Amino acid sequence: MHNTRREKLFRDPIHNVIQFNMSDDVDRMLFSLIDTEVVQRLRRVCQLGLAGFVYHGAEHSRFGHSVGTQHVAKRIFDSANPCGDPFERAVTRAAALLHDVGHAAFSHAFESGISKICSFDHESMTCAHILREDGDVYRILHDFDPRMPECVVQCISQERHEWYHPIISSQLDADRMDYILRDGYMTGIRNYLYDIDRILEMLDYDDNGIIVGYRAIHAVETYLISRYHMYQQVYHHKTVRGAEKMLEAIFRRVADLASAGDNSVFEVGKMGVLLKDIVMHHEVNPILCMSVHDAHAWAALDMWQSSKDPILSELASRLLHRQFFKTIEIPDDFRSIVRSNWSQLEDVIQSLGYHPAYYLSLDTTVNRAFAPYAPEQAPLLPFVQSSGSGHVNADIRIQQQSGEVVSIQEASPIVNMLTKIHSQVARLCFPSDAREKIRETLRSMHVLS
């Protein structure tokens, strides 16, 4: 008997089966996007960057997250607006699938790593790539509908305010709803679970975006608490941050050596080509960035181990062999004291034979349990005029039993309490053998007891 089914199925650890019906024009377009080089590249970009050094199961890719985000975005759209405009639905799903294609190798770790050389915004990289008229992504979108490339970019950049844009970026969006579950599952953190199905069953919309029915308020509370715990336990883990500060020191040493005339530091394959361009132009070229993935980054680190420069060689070796910087948390009231006495800490590092510019840093992380989300204006869309009104869905809105739509802070005492939780942690980062001397110096400043 002839098999008439024309479905492409992804077995997903979070959402079970993600299906594309190849008889459907939209699904066929999305599956063509999945097959593009830029989306397939995400298989070789680790979702959590260097966090796999701490959580050994966290080796999942940006690809799985992107396919999962598309699936969640489809469910949000269909639940909130079952009879919604088919074109808007297609834009939402394409934007969800493509939202992370601008990530560099090592994901967010790369962004922080080059922060002292130039700024980097993966969403801007994503938008720039989608708008490349000679690229496969642009061609596929444009062939589906000439409006698609521009509309998808507007959805990702949030410069225009359509009701469905918050599905891609807001306090309660498809991106976060997927990565909390996915990252929690892969890291083994047990308090990541929230009831995504309950939330997705209780959605509505108006001109300002998504509305959550009051019967799902407890599930949203759990979602926000889960997100807070994931930042505390995974994304801002002290060892992960120590590894990222070491990567930052490596990139800075490469840039400094190149500035002194040593261009051999760039002779490490595609990562070297990308870094050379960044150092020369102080900006990230989207085409070069999209040609580099994690394998190129690891190969570069491996080659830098053999560098004739002892600092670069030693830093690369430390990172590859998990000899990360150790950290000491600095209490809030003492950060200004540490900064004003920084030279004393530099003297300690130097006395042990280390260069303080690369072996001593202060890392600060901020985690707010709940606060209105308002992304900065994206710089790549001259054809869109910003309304100046901020994010269309800066809050999570709840429809009360009476029908009134209110902020979740008004509807939930728990979320109102979460708005007051503001965790800012400063950590001193340094080599492990400097720990005791650093502690002694901090005690002499009365920073530690």
N, C-alpha and C positions, 0 to 999 in steps of 0.2 A: 504494500500500500504506500502511495506517495506521501511523504511527510510535507504537509503544507505550512508547518510552523516556520516563521521567519523571525526568530527572536535571538538576540544576543544577551547572554546572562553573565552577570558577575556574581560570584559567591563572595559575600562580604561578611567579615567577622562581626560587624556591628548591625547591619541592616538585613542580613540574611541574603536575599536575592535582589539584585538591582537589574532591572530588565529594560532592554531597548527593543522595540518592535520595528523591524526593518521595513515593514509595510507602511509605517507612518513617516511623513516627510520630516517632522521635527526630530524624531528619534534617529532617523537616518542621518540628518545633518549633525546631530550631536555625536553620533558614533564616528562620523568622518572627522570631527574635531579631535576625538580621542585618539585617532590613528595618526594625527599630525606629529611631526618631530618634536615640537615644543611641548606638547602634552605628554608624549611618551618619555621625554627627558625627565619628567617629574618622578618616574620610577627610580631614577638614580639620584634623587635629592631626598635625603632623610627628613622626615617631618619634624623631628625634634633636635636636629643639629647634633650637638655633642652630648645630649642627654643620655645617649646609649652607653656612655662610659659609667653612668650611675645606675640606670635601669636597663639591664641587658636585653630585655624584651623590646625596648623602644627602637626597633630598627625598621619600622614601617615608613612608607614613603609619602611624599606629597601627592603622588598619583592616586593612591587609595583614598586619601582625604578629599581630593577634588571630585572623584566620582561619587563619593558619599555625600558631599555637600550638594552636588547636583540633585541627588535623590531626595535629600531633605528639602531643598528649595522647591522641588516639584510638589512634594506633599504639603508644604506650607501654602503654596499658591492654590492648590486644588481644594484645600480645606477652607481657606479664607474666602475664596471666590470661585466656587465650582463652575460657574458659567462665565468665567473671566475671558477677556480678549485673548484669542490664540496667539497673536503676535507678542503681546506682553508676556504671556506664559513662556514662549520660546526664548525671548530675551532674558527672562529670569533664569531659566535653566542653563542657557549658554554662559551667562555671566557667572553663575555658580561654578560651572565646570572649569572656567578659565581664570577664576579669581586669583590663583596662586602661580600662574605660569611665569611671573616676573621674579620669583624667588631665586636667589643665587645659590651656589653650592653652600652647604652647611646651614641653609635657611637663615634664621634670625642671627645665628652666630656670626655669619659673614657680615651682616649689616652692622653689628656692634664692633666687629673686628676692624672694619675700615673707617669707623666713625671719626678717627683722628686725621684721616686723609681727606675724606669727602663725605657728604651726606648720601644716603641711599634709601630709596623708598620702593619697596617691591610692587606696590600698587601702581605707581607711576611707570615702572618697567613693564608691568602687565599691559597697561593702557597703550604705551608706546608700541609694544609688539602687535597688539590687536590692530592698530591703525596703520601698520606697515602694508602698503598696497601690494607689495611684491611677495608677501608672506602667504602661506597656505591658510592660516586662520582667517585672515581678511577675505581671501578668495571664497572660502567655504561659506562664511557668513554673508558676504555680498551676493553670492549666487543664490542663497536661500531667499534673501530680501535685501535690496540695496541699502535699506535703513539700518540693517542689523549691526554692522561694525560700530557705528556712532552710538546707537542706542545701548549696546552692550557696555561700551566704555562709560557712558553716562551712568549706567546702573552700578558699575564697579566704583567709579570715582565719586558718586553721590553729589555731583554738582547740580543735577536737576532733581526735582522732588516729585516723583511719581509714587503712587500708593504702594507699588510692589518693590521699589528700591530698598526699603528696609529689610526685605527678605535676604538681601546680600550683605548688608552692613548695618547693624543696629545693636541694641542691647540684647535682643533675642533674635538672632539671625541664623541662617542655615550653617554658616561657617562655624560659629561657636557651638551650636547644637551638635554638630558632628565631631569637632575635635575634642570636646570634653569627654565624650563617650569613647572615642577612638584612642586618644592618648592615655586616658585612664585605664582602659582595658589592656593596652600594650605595655604600660609601665607596671601594672599590677597594683596600682593604688585603688583601694577598695571603696573609698568614699566618693567616687566620681559619679555613681549612678543617680540618675533622675528619671522621671517617667516621661520620656519624649512622646510616647503615643498619646498620653493624656493631654499634653499641650497641643499636639497636632490635631486632636479631635475637637478642640474648643476655640477655633480661630475665626475671626471675622475681619472686616477691613472697612475703612472709610477713606476719604481723600487724604488723610494724614498718615495712613499706613495701617499696620496690623493691630488688631484688638484681640485680647485674650478673654475668653469667658470666665466668669468668677469661679466656676467649678474646677478650673485648672490652676487656681492660684497657689495651692500647696505644691504642685509640681514645679511651678515657676520659682517658688521660694527655694526648693531643693536644687534646681538648676543653678541659681545664683550662688548658693552655698558651695555646691560642687565646683563651680568655676573658681571661687575664691580659694578653695583647698588645692586645686590643681596648680594655681600660681604659687601658692606657698610651698607645696611639696615637690613640684616638678620644675616648672618654668623658672622659678627663682631659687632653686636648690643651691646651696652654697658651693657644692663641688662643681655643679654645672657652670655656675658663674665664674668660679676659679679657672675652669678650662677655657671659658670664653675670654677672660682677661689675658690668658696666656696666648690665645690666638691673636688677640688685638696687639700684644707685644711683638709677636712674630711679624705681622703685617707692617707694623710701625718700623721695625728694624729693617725690613726689606726696603721700605721707602727711604729710610735714612741712608742706607748703604748706596742706593741708587742715586740719591742726591749728592753723595760724595764721589760719584763717578763709577761705582761698581755695578755695571749692568749685567754682570754674570748671574746676579740673584734672580733674574727673570728667565734664565735658561732652564726652566722646570716644566716645560710643556704648556698646555693651554691656560692653566692658572697663572703662569708667569706672563703670558701675553695679555691677559686681562688686567693683572696688577700693574704692568708697565703702562698700559693705557690710562689706568686710574691715576697713577702717580704723575704722569705727564700732563694730563688734562684736568685733574681734580674733579672728575665726574665719571659716572659709569655708563659705558656704551651698551645700550640694550642688546645689540646684535652679538657683541662679544660675551656679554653676561649669559645670554641664552645658549652659548656654545660650551659652557663649562658646567660640570656637575661634580658630585662628591668624589668620584673616582679620580678626577683631575686634581682636586684639592689634596686628597691623601697622597697621590703620587708626588705632588710638589713638596709636601711636608717630608716625605721619605727622602727626596733628593736634597732638601735643605739640611738634613742630618749630616751630609757630607760637605757642607759649605766650609770654605776656608775661614769664614768669620766665626769665631768661637761662640759668640753670643747667639747668632742665628742657629748655628748647629746645635747648641745645647738646648735652646728653647724648643726647637722642632723635636728633638729626641725626647724631651720631657713630656711633650704633649702626646706623642705617639706611644710612649710607654706608661702613660697614666700617672706621671709624677707631677700632678697639678699644683698650682699655688694653693697654699693653705689660707684660711681666712680667720679673722677675729672680728666679731661684731662690735661696732662702736656705738655706745648708747647715744640717743638723740642729743642730750644736753652737752655732750663732749665733742661733737664733730668739729665745731669751730676751734676748739683747743688743738685737736689733731692737725687741722689745716694750718694753724698759725705756728705749729712746732714741727712742720713737715721735714725740715732740714735735719732734725735729730733722727728721725726715722730713716732718712736717706743715708745718714752717716752709719747707721747700724748695718744697712744693706751693703754699703760700700766696704765696710770693715770685713765682711765675709767674702769679698771678692766679686760681688755682683754689681752690675750697672743699675743704679736706682731708676733710671728712666724706663727700664724694661722689666724690672723685677719688683717694683713696688707700685701699687695703685690703690685707689679707693673706689669701690664699686657700690653704687646706690641703686636700689630697686624700690618701686612704689607699687602697692597693690591695694586698690580700693574695692571693697566688696560690692558696692553698687554706687554708681555715679552716672549722671547723664552722659551719653556718648556723643561726641561731636567731632568728627574727623576734620583735620585741617583741609583747607581748600586745595584741591589737586591742581597742579600747574600746567597740565598738558592739554587743556581743552579750551582754546581761544574762541571756539564757536558756541560756547555755552556761557550765558551770563549768570553769575551767582546772584541769588535773591537776597543773600545776606541774612536769611532767617535761621540759619543753622541747620542741623540735621533734622530730616523730616520725622524721624522716630527716635528722638533723643531719650525717650523714656519708654518704659513698658506700660502699656495702657490696659486697664482692666474694665470690662463691662460688668457693672454691678447687677444684682438681681433686679433692681428697679429699672435697669436699662441705661442708667447714667454711666458714662465713660470717665474714669478717673485714673490718676497716676497710681501705680502699684504701691507707692509709698503711702498713699492715703488708704488704700484697700488692705494693706498688710502691715501689722505692727512689726513683724519680723523683718521685712524689707526696710521699713523705716529705721529700725535699729542697725541694719547693715550699712546704711548710708553714713553712719557715724564711725564705721570701722575703716581706718586708714592706716595701713601698715607701710611704713617707710624704713627700710633697713640699709644701713651703711656698713660695709665690710672692708677691712684692710686686707689686701691680697699680697702674698710674698712667698718665697721658697720655704719649704718645710723646715730646713735646718736653721732658719732665722727666727723660729717661733719664740724660743725662750728669751732671746735678746730683745725682740719686739715687745714681748710682754713686760719685761723689766722696764723698758723705755716708757711704755704706756702707764705703768704704775708710777713712774717718777713724775708723769704729767697728771697723776691722780685721775686718769681715765678709767683704769681698772683698779679694783681693790686687791 
